[in-house]
């Protein structure tokens, strides 16, 4: 009987010892604009500063795509809740209704990436990444998805 109690006691101690190792919660903090730039640099990207105004910082990284390079813009929303990754695709051809409709229909197949037209008439593709617990792996997944979506839809938007 004493032997069983000793085994139970040792097992309990072992699991108590493991608790701090396995019980860490994921870091769900938001990253700052400067941390976004640093994270991109740590991932090995050459980061170009597009806007350095405090609170509106925006960065650009050019990524290889299928047959062409894809420059992506990176910025954190004013609320700091989202990291926006965007790609400028040129001026929108709004006079061509058939082309615009084809582009709009693509949103269903490329989501969460999506096409949109800015107030200045620029055709863009973007994805919003929730700014919470962002790791290099999470950023890489969204970058690869957006670059792939820009590449695979180029015959429609070019």
N, C-alpha and C positions, 0 to 999 in steps of 0.2 A: 504494500500500500504506500509506503514512504517513497518507493522508487517512482510510482506513478505521479505522486505529488511533486517530486523533483523534476520530472519530465515536463509536467504542466507549467511549473514555475519557470523553468528554463525557456520553454516555448513562449511564454508570456513576456519574459524579458527580451527575447529575440524580436518579437513583433513590436514591442515598445521602442526598441532600438531602431527598427526599420521605419517607424512612423515619420520621423522628421525627413527621411530621405524620400519617401513616397508621397508625403502629404503636402508638398508644396503646390500652391495654387498657381495657375498660369498668370503671368503678368498681363493685366488687361488695361494698363495705362495707355493714354493717347501719346503719340509722338509729336514733338514740336516740329516746326518748319526746318530748323537747323538739324535736328535729328534725322529728318527725312533725307536731307542732303548727305549727311554723314553715312546713313545706311546705304544709300545708292553708291557712294564712293567705296564703302567697305565691300560692296558686292562686285567691285572691280570696274565700275562704270566711270567714264569721263563725264563729269557733270558740268554743264554750262549754266550760268546764272542768267535767267531771262528777266527777272524782276527782283531787285534787292530791297524794295521798300518794305520797311518793318510791318509785319502783319499781312503782307501780300506777296511774300517770296514765292517765286516760281522758278523751276529748274527744267532743263531739257537734257535728255540723253538720246543719242541716236543708236538704234538697235538694228542688227541685220534682219532683213525680212526675206521673203521668197522673191529673189530677183532685184530687190531694191532695198535701200535703207529706210527705216521707219523712225523718224524723230518723234519722241514722246515727251509731252509736258507733264510735270509733276507739281501739284500744289495741294495745300491743305485748305479746306473750306473755312470760311470766316467763323463758323461755329466750332471748328476743330473736330467735328464728328466724322468727316470723310477726307480721304486722300483721293483727289481726282487725278486720273491718268488720262491724258487726252492726246489725240493725233489730228493735226491739221491736214486736211485732204485737198485743199484748194477752194476756189470760189464755187459756191453752189450754183448749179445750172437749173434755176427755178423756172426758166422758160420752157424747159423740156419736161412736161408733166409725166410722160412715160418713164423717163429715167428717175425722176423724183419718187414715183410710186414704187419702182423696183428697189430703190434704196430703202425706202420706208418698210417694205415687206421683209427686207433682210433682217430687220431688228428682231423678228421672231426667232430666227435661226442663230443669231450671234449673241443673244442675251447671256449674261448681264451687260456685255458691251452693247453700245447703241450708237446710231447715227443721230446727229442733230445739226441744225443750222443756227449760227449765231445771229445776233442783231445786225452785225456788219456783213452778213451774207456768206460767211465761211462755212464750208461743209466740214464737220468734225466727226470723229468717232471717239467714244470715251467709255470709261468704266469707273464707278465709284467704289472705293475700298473702305470698309468701315475702319475708322482709325481707333482701333482697340486691339491690343495684343499683337501688333503687326511685327512679323518676323521677316528676315530676308526670304525665307521659303514662301511665305504668303505673297510678298511683293513679286517674287519671281514668277509665281503661278499666274498672277494677274497681268504681268508684263508679257509673258509668253502668249497668253490668251489674246490680248489686245493686238500684239504684233501679228499673230496668226490670223485674226479676224480682218485686219487691215489688208494683209496679203491675199487672203482667199476671196475677198470681195472686190479686189482692185479692178476687175473687168467691168464691174457695175458702176463704180464711182469715178473712174478715170475718164 
